[in-house]
Amino acid sequence: MGNIGSTNVGESKQLLAEEVFHHIGRQIIDGTLAAGERIRDVDVAEELHVSRTPVREALQRLERLGMVTMYPSRYTEVTAVTAETIAQSLVFAGYQAGIAARLAVPQITAAQREHVLALVNAMRAALEDGAGTSNARWAVFSYLGEHSGNAQHRTLIDDASMVLFRNLRDWVVPPSDRARMAQIYVAEPSAPMICRISSSSASMSLPPGPPARSVSSSRRCSAARSVLPWMLALSTP
């Protein structure tokens, strides 16, 4: 791990903890650190040439996400992914994807909609591929989140992305459900429903007071006509 250039000691420590967090998280996601494996903060500190403080902070953050369990003054253990963990992650990801879509729909441009539709086509093509399904769905989800215009939601998803990747890395759409999901990806909902949902979504994304950007109802309907099918697909676990 290289040195971090910063004139602020507190900022430097925070960046170190962030790097350690992602380092350990990646090892858990790719299986280098398997379920049940023990992590000793002193070993990680030596490996990364950092003090034990950022390692402990990273492990505490991973514990809050449910990826490890810490046993004070002993060791930290990687948790297992259970059926319940997968089910909860699917529900969380589904709801958050729906929110991301509702926030982004009134704001994305025609060119951005075309880009997302291309991502959706890749998502549909990956229905029978476990890793491909997760990666393709995340590509759509993250793009919508980045264009949601909501910093709080982006922060929430950034923090949750690692545990979602870990918990859903081996999940695949059940064979019995693939035809239904494929239909959702290419569905064409009626205009009245589109406009109602789009208008409602736009109002949900704006706080009290003058909006930062005015979006006409006709544009909301046009945007929703393109995105509602895969919004439903994303929010369906």
N, C-alpha and C positions, 0 to 999 in steps of 0.2 A: 504494500500500500504506500503510495507516494505521500510526500508531505503536503499539507494543505496550506496554501498561502493566505493568511488572514492577519490583519492587525488587531482583530478583536478576539481575545482569548475565549470568551464565552461562545462566540460564533464558531470558532475552530473546534471546540469540544462538541458542539451540537452537530457539526458536519461529520466529525469522526464517528459519533454514535450512529448517524444516518448511514454511513458507509458500512459499518459493522452490521447494522440491522439488515441491509440488503445483501451483504455477503453471506450471513448465516441463513437468511431467508431463501436465497437462491440454492444453497446446498440442501435445504429441506425440500424445496420444490423438485429439484432434479434427482432426489433420492440419495445423494451423497451422505446426508444425515437421515437415516431411516427411522421409522417409528420405533420408539423404545430406546434409541441410542442416547447416550449420555453426553452432555456438553459441559466441559469445565471451563470457566471463564479465564483461568490462568493459561490454559492451552491456546484458547483463541487469541488472547492478548499477545502471547509469544509468537503465534503464527503471523499475526497482522502487524506486529511491532507497535502496539499501542498499550496504553495502561489498561487496567482492569475496569476503570470507571465507565468508559464508553461501551465496553462489552456488557457490563451489567445493565446499563441503560437500554441497550439493544435487546437483551434477553427479556427485560421487563416489558418492553413494547411487544415483543413476540408472544409473551405470555398473555397479555391483554387480548391479543388476536386469537388465542387458543392454539397456537402452533407449538408451544412448549409448556412444560410445567416446571416451576422452579422449586427446589427444596433448599431453603436457606442454609448456608454453611456446609452444603454437601455437593450437590450437582444440579444440573438442569436436564430434563428429559424431553425428547421430541414426542409429541402426542401422536396418536393414531387417528387416521381418517375413518370414521364410522358411517354407517348408513344414516344415522341421525344427523351427523355433521354435514353430509352431502345434501340431505333434504333441507336443512336450515339454510345452507349456502345457496341452493337453488331458489328458495323463496326470497331471500334477501336480494340476490342478484336480479331476480325477475322484477321485483318492485322498484329497485333502484334504476334498472334499465328503462322502465316505464316513465319514471320521473325525468331521467335524462332526456328521453325523447320528447316529452311534453314541454320541457324547458327549451329544447333546441329547435323544435319545429317552427315556431314563429320567427326565428332569427336566421336560419341558414339560407344561403342564396341558391339560385337554380343550379349553379355549377357545383355547389357543395352537396345538393340533393343527388345530383348525378353520381358524384363520388360515393356517397353512402349507398346508393342503389347498386353500384358495382360491388361494394363490400357485402351487401345483402345477397347478391348472386353467388358470391364465394361462400357465404354462410350456408346457403341452400345446397351447394355442391358438396359441402363437407358433412352433411347429415350422417353419413355412415362411418365417419372417421372420428375417433375419440379426441385425439389431440387437435385435429383439424377443426372439429366442432368448437372446442373451447377457444382456440385461437381466432377463429372467424367471428364468433359471437363477441369476443372481447374487442376485436378490431372495430366493430360497429358501435359497441357500447362506449368504448373510450373516445371515439371520434365525436359521438353525440355529447359526451360529458365535457370534452374540450370546447365545444361550441354551445354549451348550455347558457353561458353568460352568468353563471352562478358560482362564485368562488367557494362558498361553503360546501356545495355539492361536489365540486371537483376535489376538494380536500378530503371529504369523506370517502370518495371512491379511490383516491390515491392511497389512502391508508388501508383500505380494505382489499385492494387489488391483489396483494401478495397471498393473503389467506384464501381468497377465492380461487386463485390459480392452483394453489396446493390442494384445496378440498375438491375441486372439480376437474383436476387434470386427467383422471381416468374415467370421468363420467361420459356416457354416450347417450344420445337420444334413443330410447327403447325402440326396437324394430317395429313394434305394434303402433308406435306413435309417429313414425317418420312420414307417412303419407299425409297425416293431418298437419304436421308442421310444414311440410312442403307446400300444402295448399295455403296455409296462412302467409307464407313468404310471398306468394304471388297473388293474394286476394285483392279484389277491387271493391272496397266498401262503397256504400251509397253516399252521394254528396251531402244530403242533409245530416247524416250521422257524422261525416267528416267535419262539417262546419261546426256542429255542436261541440264535438270533442276538441277541435282546434281552438275555438273561442274560449272554452272552459280552461284548456291548458294554458292559453296565453294569460288569462286572468290570474291563474294560480302562480305564474312565474313573476308577477309584478307586485312589489310591495306597495303599501299605501303611499300616496303622494304622486307627483308627476313622474311618469315613466321615463326611463332613460332613452327609449326609442319607441316611436309610434309604429304600430303594425296594423295595416288595414285588415278588415274582416275578409276581404276577397283574397288577399295574399295568404292569410292563415288557412283559408279553405284550399287554396292551390297547393300550399306546402303540405298540408295534412293529406291531400289526395295522393301525394307521392310517398309519404312516410308512414301512414297509419298501418298498412299491412305488416311491415317489419317491426313497427313499434309493438304491435300485438305479439309478434313472434318472439321478440326479445323478452317481453314480460311474461311469457308462458314458460314455466320451468319444465 
